[in-house]
Amino acid sequence: MAVSFFFILSGFLLTLIYRAGWTTGSYRQFIIARFARIYPVYLLALAIQAPFYYPLAHIHKTIAVALMVQSWTVLPSDYPGAWNFPAWTLSVEWFFYVVFPALLWLLARVRRKWLAIAAILIVSIAMDGPQAAIGAHLTWFSRHIPLPLLRLPEFALGMLVATIQPRQQLKSRWWTATVILLTVLLLGLNVHRFVTLVVIAFAAMIWLLVYEESAVRRWLEVPSLVLLGSASYAIYILQDPIRNWLTLWSETWLHLPAMERVGYPCVLIVISIATFLRLEQPARKWLRSCSRA
């Protein structure tokens, strides 16, 4: 369910950024910008993970992961989790980038009075699959969680929510905290199928963090948290490679099997911040400058 937040947030932000200024020539720059944003660190993660993947390597899986299409499948397979397991979400995200202009075009043609109906339909679709999987009545969905088309409603929900703009900044100051509390309760209590209602809370939380002047928003604007947010992609994509190397190091050289559990979070965060500052930012600027040359 945490990945659902990521997909909703992605649709929301991309729509907020590109909706007003999209032109016929925007697609090339958009794809280059998205590629520059995710691929350098994606490639670094694959390189770090390579020694652990090599004994199980398969040429077709390797090509699929390198091209970020490992989740683009119609059959239950081990392709999505190959090489670096968390990378399956980037494959799904890459699919979203490819179809984003078409979705933006469709969204522009939805009349304002139909937005509520469209939101209800999208939320229903986004919730029904996970509900069936949780209830063990639809094992097909459980085996196809990484399919981009099954995650598309979450991305579309974020896009739809981005079109709802208040006439002025909200001043209530407590709605954000309420929605966050509701989210924590839904995820913490995990009450059978009701946990899938969290997709609504996710969408509401993102919208409120943008438009409500709240203490939570001011707290998230603290420079140290902004830096952690900037490094969050590296934290996510490097989590498995770093854990594998720490486990090998602690078990083989230190002979302390539990050492990686103690130092892992700190090591991962430090390496991810360094990756963001030294690789992700410079590589992104360089790739985008090359595209303009």
C-alpha positions as CSV (number, residue, x, y, z in Angstrom):
1,M,0.0,0.0,0.0
2,A,3.0,2.4,0.5
3,V,3.8,2.0,-3.2
4,S,0.2,3.3,-3.9
5,F,1.1,6.6,-2.2
6,F,4.2,6.9,-4.5
7,F,2.1,6.3,-7.7
8,I,-0.7,8.8,-6.5
9,L,2.0,11.4,-5.7
10,S,3.7,10.9,-9.0
11,G,0.5,11.5,-11.0
12,F,-0.4,14.5,-8.8
13,L,3.0,16.3,-9.2
14,L,3.4,15.6,-12.9
15,T,0.0,17.0,-13.6
16,L,0.6,20.0,-11.4
17,I,3.8,20.8,-13.3
18,Y,2.9,20.0,-16.9
19,R,-0.8,20.5,-17.2
20,A,-0.8,24.2,-18.0
21,G,2.3,24.4,-20.3
22,W,2.0,21.1,-22.3
23,T,2.6,21.6,-26.1
24,T,3.1,19.3,-29.0
25,G,6.8,19.5,-28.5
26,S,6.8,18.8,-24.8
27,Y,6.9,15.0,-25.0
28,R,10.6,14.7,-25.9
29,Q,11.7,17.1,-23.2
30,F,9.4,15.4,-20.7
31,I,10.8,11.9,-21.4
32,I,14.4,13.1,-21.3
33,A,13.7,14.9,-18.0
34,R,12.1,11.8,-16.5
35,F,15.0,9.6,-17.8
36,A,17.6,11.9,-16.3
37,R,15.7,11.9,-13.1
38,I,15.6,8.2,-12.5
39,Y,18.0,6.3,-14.7
40,P,21.5,7.3,-13.3
41,V,20.7,6.0,-9.8
42,Y,18.7,3.1,-11.2
43,L,21.9,2.0,-13.1
44,L,24.0,2.5,-10.0
45,A,21.7,0.2,-8.0
46,L,21.9,-2.4,-10.7
47,A,25.7,-2.2,-10.7
48,I,26.0,-2.6,-6.9
49,Q,23.5,-5.5,-7.0
50,A,25.2,-7.2,-10.0
51,P,27.4,-9.6,-8.0
52,F,24.4,-11.0,-6.1
53,Y,22.3,-11.2,-9.3
54,Y,25.0,-12.8,-11.5
55,P,24.6,-16.4,-10.4
56,L,20.9,-16.2,-11.3
57,A,21.3,-14.0,-14.3
58,H,19.2,-14.6,-17.4
59,I,19.7,-12.7,-20.7
60,H,16.0,-11.8,-21.2
61,K,15.6,-10.7,-17.6
62,T,18.8,-8.7,-17.8
63,I,17.7,-6.8,-20.9
64,A,14.2,-6.2,-19.5
65,V,15.5,-4.8,-16.2
66,A,18.1,-2.6,-18.0
67,L,15.3,-1.2,-20.2
68,M,13.0,-0.8,-17.2
69,V,10.2,-2.9,-18.8
70,Q,10.4,-5.9,-16.4
71,S,6.9,-5.3,-15.1
72,W,5.4,-5.0,-18.6
73,T,4.2,-8.6,-18.7
74,V,0.9,-10.4,-18.9
75,L,1.8,-13.7,-17.2
76,P,2.9,-14.5,-13.6
77,S,6.6,-14.4,-13.7
78,D,9.7,-13.5,-11.7
79,Y,10.7,-10.8,-14.2
80,P,9.5,-7.8,-12.1
81,G,11.6,-8.8,-9.1
82,A,14.7,-9.7,-11.1
83,W,18.1,-8.2,-10.3
84,N,16.9,-5.5,-7.9
85,F,13.5,-6.2,-6.5
86,P,12.4,-2.6,-5.7
87,A,13.1,-1.6,-9.3
88,W,9.7,-3.2,-10.4
89,T,8.0,0.1,-9.3
90,L,10.3,2.1,-11.6
91,S,9.3,-0.1,-14.5
92,V,5.6,0.7,-13.7
93,E,6.5,4.4,-13.3
94,W,8.2,4.3,-16.7
95,F,5.0,3.0,-18.2
96,F,3.2,5.9,-16.7
97,Y,5.6,8.3,-18.2
98,V,5.1,6.8,-21.7
99,V,1.3,7.2,-21.5
100,F,1.2,10.4,-19.5
101,P,0.5,12.7,-22.5
102,A,-2.5,10.6,-23.5
103,L,-3.8,10.7,-20.0
104,L,-3.3,14.5,-19.8
105,W,-5.2,14.9,-23.1
106,L,-8.1,12.8,-21.7
107,L,-8.1,14.8,-18.5
108,A,-8.3,18.1,-20.3
109,R,-11.5,16.9,-21.9
110,V,-13.3,15.9,-18.7
111,R,-15.7,18.6,-17.8
112,R,-15.5,20.0,-14.3
113,K,-19.0,18.7,-13.4
114,W,-17.9,15.2,-14.2
115,L,-14.7,15.2,-12.1
116,A,-16.5,13.9,-9.0
117,I,-17.9,10.9,-11.0
118,A,-14.6,10.3,-12.6
119,A,-12.9,10.3,-9.2
120,I,-15.4,7.8,-7.7
121,L,-14.9,5.5,-10.6
122,I,-11.1,5.7,-10.4
123,V,-11.0,5.2,-6.6
124,S,-13.4,2.2,-7.0
125,I,-11.1,0.6,-9.5
126,A,-8.0,1.4,-7.5
127,M,-9.5,-0.3,-4.4
128,D,-11.4,-3.3,-5.9
129,G,-8.3,-5.2,-7.0
130,P,-6.4,-5.0,-3.7
131,Q,-9.7,-5.8,-1.8
132,A,-10.2,-9.0,-3.8
133,A,-6.6,-10.0,-3.3
134,I,-6.8,-9.4,0.5
135,G,-10.0,-11.5,0.6
136,A,-8.2,-14.3,-1.3
137,H,-10.9,-14.3,-3.9
138,L,-8.8,-13.1,-6.8
139,T,-5.4,-14.8,-6.7
140,W,-4.9,-13.6,-10.3
141,F,-4.5,-10.0,-9.0
142,S,-2.2,-11.1,-6.2
143,R,0.2,-12.6,-8.8
144,H,-0.1,-9.5,-11.1
145,I,0.5,-6.7,-8.6
146,P,3.4,-5.3,-10.6
147,L,1.3,-4.9,-13.8
148,P,1.4,-1.2,-14.9
149,L,-2.3,-1.3,-16.1
150,L,-3.4,-2.5,-12.6
151,R,-1.6,0.4,-10.9
152,L,-2.7,3.0,-13.5
153,P,-5.8,3.9,-11.6
154,E,-3.6,5.1,-8.7
155,F,-1.6,7.3,-11.0
156,A,-4.8,8.6,-12.6
157,L,-6.2,9.4,-9.2
158,G,-3.3,11.6,-8.5
159,M,-3.7,13.3,-11.8
160,L,-7.4,13.9,-11.2
161,V,-6.8,15.3,-7.7
162,A,-4.2,17.8,-9.1
163,T,-7.0,19.4,-11.2
164,I,-8.9,20.4,-8.0
165,Q,-7.6,23.7,-6.9
166,P,-9.1,25.9,-4.2
167,R,-9.7,29.5,-4.8
168,Q,-7.4,30.5,-1.9
169,Q,-5.0,28.8,0.5
170,L,-6.8,26.8,3.2
171,K,-6.5,28.2,6.7
172,S,-8.1,25.4,8.8
173,R,-4.7,24.0,9.9
174,W,-6.2,20.7,11.2
175,W,-7.4,18.8,8.2
176,T,-3.9,17.6,7.3
177,A,-3.2,16.2,10.7
178,T,-6.6,14.5,10.7
179,V,-6.0,12.8,7.4
180,I,-2.5,11.7,8.5
181,L,-4.0,10.2,11.7
182,L,-6.7,8.4,9.6
183,T,-3.9,7.1,7.3
184,V,-1.9,5.8,10.3
185,L,-5.0,4.1,11.7
186,L,-5.9,2.4,8.4
187,L,-2.4,1.1,7.9
188,G,-1.8,0.3,11.6
189,L,-5.0,-1.5,12.3
190,N,-5.0,-3.2,8.9
191,V,-8.7,-4.1,9.3
192,H,-9.0,-6.7,6.5
193,R,-10.3,-5.1,3.3
194,F,-10.9,-1.6,4.8
195,V,-7.2,-1.0,4.6
196,T,-7.5,-0.3,0.9
197,L,-9.5,2.9,1.8
198,V,-6.1,4.3,2.5
199,V,-5.8,5.3,-1.2
200,I,-8.4,8.0,-0.6
201,A,-6.5,9.2,2.5
202,F,-3.3,9.2,0.5
203,A,-4.8,11.5,-2.2
204,A,-6.4,13.8,0.4
205,M,-3.1,14.0,2.3
206,I,-1.1,15.0,-0.8
207,W,-3.7,17.6,-1.8
208,L,-3.8,19.1,1.7
209,L,-0.1,19.3,2.0
210,V,0.0,21.5,-1.0
211,Y,-3.0,23.7,-0.3
212,E,-3.3,23.9,3.5
213,E,-1.1,26.1,5.7
214,S,-0.5,23.6,8.4
215,A,2.1,22.9,11.1
216,V,2.8,19.6,9.3
217,R,3.6,21.4,6.1
218,R,6.0,23.8,7.8
219,W,7.7,20.9,9.6
220,L,8.3,19.2,6.3
221,E,9.9,22.3,4.9
222,V,12.8,22.0,7.4
223,P,16.0,21.9,5.2
224,S,17.1,18.6,6.7
225,L,13.8,16.9,5.8
226,V,13.9,18.4,2.4
227,L,17.3,16.9,1.9
228,L,16.0,13.5,3.1
229,G,13.1,13.9,0.7
230,S,15.4,14.6,-2.2
231,A,17.5,11.5,-1.3
232,S,14.4,9.3,-0.8
233,Y,14.6,7.9,-4.3
234,A,18.1,6.8,-3.8
235,I,17.1,5.4,-0.4
236,Y,14.4,3.3,-2.0
237,I,16.3,2.0,-5.0
238,L,19.5,1.3,-3.1
239,Q,17.9,-0.5,-0.2
240,D,18.4,-4.1,-1.4
241,P,21.9,-3.7,-2.8
242,I,23.2,-1.9,0.4
243,R,21.5,-4.5,2.6
244,N,23.1,-7.4,0.7
245,W,26.6,-5.9,0.9
246,L,26.2,-5.1,4.6
247,T,25.0,-8.6,5.3
248,L,27.9,-10.1,3.4
249,W,30.4,-7.8,5.2
250,S,29.0,-8.4,8.7
251,E,28.7,-12.2,8.3
252,T,31.9,-12.9,6.3
253,W,34.4,-10.4,7.7
254,L,33.1,-9.3,11.1
255,H,31.4,-12.6,12.0
256,L,28.5,-10.6,13.5
257,P,25.4,-11.7,11.7
258,A,23.2,-9.0,13.3
259,M,25.5,-6.1,12.6
260,E,23.8,-5.1,9.4
261,R,20.5,-4.7,11.3
262,V,22.1,-2.1,13.6
263,G,24.0,0.0,11.1
264,Y,21.8,-0.6,8.0
265,P,19.4,2.4,8.2
266,C,22.2,4.9,9.0
267,V,24.5,3.6,6.3
268,L,21.7,3.5,3.7
269,I,20.7,7.1,4.4
270,V,24.3,8.4,4.4
271,I,25.1,6.7,1.1
272,S,21.8,7.8,-0.4
273,I,22.4,11.5,0.5
274,A,25.9,11.3,-1.0
275,T,24.4,9.6,-4.1
276,F,21.9,12.4,-4.5
277,L,24.5,15.1,-4.1
278,R,27.3,13.6,-6.1
279,L,25.6,11.5,-8.7
280,E,21.9,12.1,-9.1
281,Q,21.9,15.9,-9.3
282,P,25.0,16.3,-11.5
283,A,23.9,13.5,-13.8
284,R,20.5,14.9,-14.2
285,K,21.8,18.4,-15.1
286,W,24.3,16.9,-17.5
287,L,21.8,14.7,-19.3
288,R,19.3,17.5,-19.7
289,S,22.0,19.9,-20.9
290,C,23.1,17.3,-23.5
291,S,19.5,17.1,-24.8
292,R,19.4,20.9,-25.3
293,A,22.8,20.9,-27.1
